[in-house]
Amino acid sequence: MTPPKPADRSRKPHRNQGEQLKDEVYRQMFRLEESRPGVEMALALALLRAWLAADSKPENGEERDWLRKVSPICLQMIETALKREVATISCARGHSC
């Protein structure tokens, strides 16, 4: 009986990290859709972490392609939520809505 070969784990952690970062971004997008307070910053941080991870691995073009597609959507969601929040605060203070 021959001993088992050691598993090549050099690629798997990177893939798992990439998938975890995607999950985090999607999770924050859903939270923003539910109008959870403070989630704008959480989504921005999740995007930043994803970009930093993608930039640390030059061979990972697939993650960058995904980020190029999802980032404009996320930024638009964040801007819309912030504008809505400012409008809500103005209405609460008695300004015209």
Backbone as numpy.savetxt, mean C-alpha at the origin, in Angstrom:
# Nx Ny Nz CAx CAy CAz Cx Cy Cz
19.74 -44.25 2.21 18.90 -43.06 2.21 19.79 -41.81 2.21
19.54 -40.92 1.27 20.33 -39.70 1.19 19.62 -38.59 1.93
20.40 -37.71 2.56 19.78 -36.60 3.29 19.10 -35.65 2.32
18.02 -35.01 2.75 17.33 -34.06 1.86 18.21 -32.86 1.56
18.03 -32.34 0.35 18.78 -31.16 -0.05 18.22 -29.94 0.69
19.10 -29.02 1.06 18.59 -27.81 1.72 17.72 -27.01 0.75
16.66 -26.48 1.26 15.73 -25.71 0.43 16.37 -24.38 0.04
16.14 -23.99 -1.19 16.62 -22.68 -1.65 15.61 -21.64 -1.19
15.95 -20.95 -0.13 15.03 -19.98 0.45 15.37 -18.55 0.07
16.35 -18.38 -0.79 16.78 -17.02 -1.12 15.70 -16.25 -1.88
14.88 -16.92 -2.68 13.86 -16.21 -3.45 12.53 -16.14 -2.71
12.23 -17.16 -1.95 10.93 -17.22 -1.30 10.66 -16.06 -0.34
11.61 -15.67 0.54 11.32 -14.53 1.42 11.02 -13.25 0.66
11.71 -13.03 -0.47 11.44 -11.81 -1.24 10.03 -11.84 -1.81
9.63 -13.00 -2.31 8.29 -13.12 -2.85 7.26 -12.94 -1.75
7.50 -13.56 -0.61 6.57 -13.40 0.50 6.51 -11.95 0.95
7.66 -11.28 1.00 7.65 -9.89 1.41 6.86 -9.05 0.41
7.05 -9.31 -0.87 6.31 -8.58 -1.90 4.82 -8.81 -1.79
4.43 -10.05 -1.57 3.01 -10.36 -1.42 2.45 -9.74 -0.14
3.23 -9.73 0.92 2.77 -9.11 2.17 2.58 -7.61 1.98
3.47 -6.98 1.24 3.35 -5.54 1.00 2.13 -5.24 0.13
1.89 -6.08 -0.88 0.68 -5.91 -1.70 -0.56 -6.05 -0.84
-0.57 -7.06 0.01 -1.72 -7.26 0.91 -1.93 -6.05 1.80
-0.83 -5.49 2.31 -0.95 -4.31 3.18 -1.54 -3.13 2.42
-1.08 -2.90 1.20 -1.61 -1.79 0.40 -3.10 -2.00 0.13
-3.46 -3.20 -0.32 -4.88 -3.48 -0.59 -5.73 -3.34 0.68
-5.21 -3.82 1.80 -5.96 -3.72 3.05 -6.23 -2.26 3.42
-5.21 -1.40 3.24 -5.39 0.02 3.56 -6.34 0.68 2.56
-6.31 0.24 1.31 -7.26 0.78 0.32 -8.69 0.46 0.73
-8.93 -0.77 1.16 -10.27 -1.14 1.61 -10.67 -0.35 2.86
-9.73 -0.16 3.77 -10.03 0.62 4.98 -10.39 2.06 4.61
-9.70 2.61 3.61 -9.99 3.97 3.17 -11.38 4.05 2.55
-11.76 3.02 1.81 -13.10 2.97 1.23 -14.17 2.94 2.32
-13.83 2.38 3.47 -14.77 2.33 4.60 -14.73 3.61 5.43
-13.94 4.57 5.01 -13.80 5.87 5.70 -13.31 5.72 7.14
-12.37 4.84 7.34 -11.78 4.69 8.67 -10.89 5.90 8.95
-10.93 6.43 10.17 -10.13 7.62 10.48 -8.62 7.32 10.46
-7.86 8.24 9.88 -6.41 8.15 9.87 -5.82 7.17 8.88
-6.64 6.56 8.07 -6.13 5.53 7.17 -5.38 6.12 5.98
-5.56 7.41 5.71 -4.84 8.03 4.61 -3.33 7.89 4.82
-2.89 8.15 6.04 -1.46 8.04 6.36 -1.01 6.58 6.29
-1.84 5.67 6.75 -1.49 4.25 6.72 -1.31 3.77 5.28
-2.17 4.22 4.37 -2.05 3.84 2.97 -0.80 4.45 2.36
-0.53 5.70 2.67 0.68 6.35 2.14 1.93 5.62 2.63
1.95 5.23 3.88 3.10 4.49 4.43 3.23 3.11 3.80
2.12 2.44 3.58 2.16 1.12 2.94 2.73 1.24 1.52
2.31 2.27 0.79 2.86 2.51 -0.55 4.36 2.79 -0.51
4.76 3.61 0.43 6.17 3.95 0.56 7.00 2.70 0.88
6.52 1.88 1.80 7.23 0.64 2.13 7.32 -0.27 0.90
6.26 -0.35 0.13 6.26 -1.20 -1.07 7.28 -0.68 -2.10
7.32 0.63 -2.29 8.28 1.20 -3.24 9.71 0.97 -2.77
9.96 1.16 -1.48 11.31 0.95 -0.96 11.74 -0.50 -1.13
10.84 -1.42 -0.87 11.16 -2.85 -1.03 11.41 -3.17 -2.50
10.60 -2.63 -3.39 10.78 -2.89 -4.83 12.10 -2.32 -5.33
12.47 -1.15 -4.82 13.72 -0.53 -5.25 14.95 -1.24 -4.70
14.79 -1.98 -3.61 15.93 -2.68 -3.03 16.25 -3.96 -3.79
15.35 -4.37 -4.68 15.56 -5.60 -5.46 15.48 -5.25 -6.95
16.62 -5.00 -7.58 16.58 -4.54 -8.97 15.96 -5.54 -9.95
15.96 -6.82 -9.60 15.40 -7.81 -10.53 13.89 -7.91 -10.46
13.28 -7.13 -9.60 11.86 -7.30 -9.35 11.01 -6.29 -10.12
10.94 -6.45 -11.42 10.16 -5.55 -12.26 8.67 -5.74 -12.12
8.25 -6.95 -11.76 6.81 -7.23 -11.62 6.18 -6.40 -10.50
6.89 -6.28 -9.37 6.37 -5.46 -8.27 6.31 -3.99 -8.67
7.33 -3.53 -9.38 7.33 -2.13 -9.83 6.19 -1.86 -10.79
5.92 -2.81 -11.69 4.80 -2.63 -12.62 3.49 -2.52 -11.86
3.30 -3.37 -10.86 2.09 -3.32 -10.04 2.00 -1.98 -9.31
3.13 -1.53 -8.76 3.14 -0.25 -8.04 2.84 0.92 -8.98
3.34 0.86 -10.20 3.05 1.93 -11.17 1.56 2.01 -11.49
0.90 0.86 -11.45 -0.54 0.83 -11.73 -1.36 1.28 -10.52
-0.99 0.81 -9.34 -1.82 1.04 -8.16 -1.54 2.39 -7.48
-0.33 2.91 -7.61 0.01 4.16 -6.91 -0.86 5.34 -7.31
-1.11 5.60 -8.60 -1.98 6.73 -8.94 -3.39 6.57 -8.36
-3.89 5.34 -8.33 -5.21 5.08 -7.76 -5.19 5.40 -6.27
-4.16 4.93 -5.58 -4.05 5.17 -4.14 -3.92 6.65 -3.83
-3.11 7.35 -4.61 -2.95 8.78 -4.38 -4.26 9.53 -4.59
-5.00 9.15 -5.60 -6.30 9.78 -5.84 -7.25 9.48 -4.68
-7.23 8.26 -4.18 -8.07 7.91 -3.03 -7.71 8.74 -1.80
-6.41 8.90 -1.56 -5.94 9.68 -0.40 -6.38 11.13 -0.55
-6.15 11.73 -1.73 -6.53 13.13 -1.95 -8.03 13.34 -1.79
-8.83 12.43 -2.31 -10.28 12.54 -2.19 -10.71 12.45 -0.74
-10.12 11.52 0.00 -10.48 11.36 1.41 -10.09 12.59 2.21
-8.93 13.16 1.91 -8.50 14.36 2.64 -9.40 15.55 2.32
-9.80 15.70 1.06 -10.72 16.79 0.70 -12.06 16.61 1.40
-12.54 15.36 1.46 -13.81 15.07 2.12 -13.71 15.39 3.61
-12.57 15.07 4.19 -12.35 15.34 5.61 -12.35 16.84 5.89
-11.69 17.62 5.03 -11.66 19.08 5.19 -13.07 19.64 5.05
-13.83 19.14 4.09 -15.20 19.62 3.89 -16.07 19.29 5.10
-15.88 18.13 5.67 -16.66 17.71 6.84 -16.34 18.60 8.02
-15.07 18.93 8.20 -14.66 19.81 9.31 -15.25 21.19 9.12
-15.23 21.70 7.88 -15.80 23.02 7.60 -17.30 23.04 7.89
-18.01 21.99 7.50 -19.45 21.91 7.75 -19.72 21.86 9.27
-18.91 21.13 9.97 -19.10 20.99 11.41 -18.88 22.32 12.13
-18.07 23.19 11.56 -17.79 24.49 12.18 -18.80 25.55 11.76
-19.79 25.16 10.99 -20.84 26.09 10.63 -20.64 26.82 9.32
-19.61 26.46 8.58 -19.39 27.08 7.27 -20.39 26.47 6.28
-20.58 27.17 5.18 -21.49 26.64 4.17 -20.90 25.40 3.53
-21.75 24.42 3.27 -21.27 23.14 2.71 -21.66 23.01 1.27
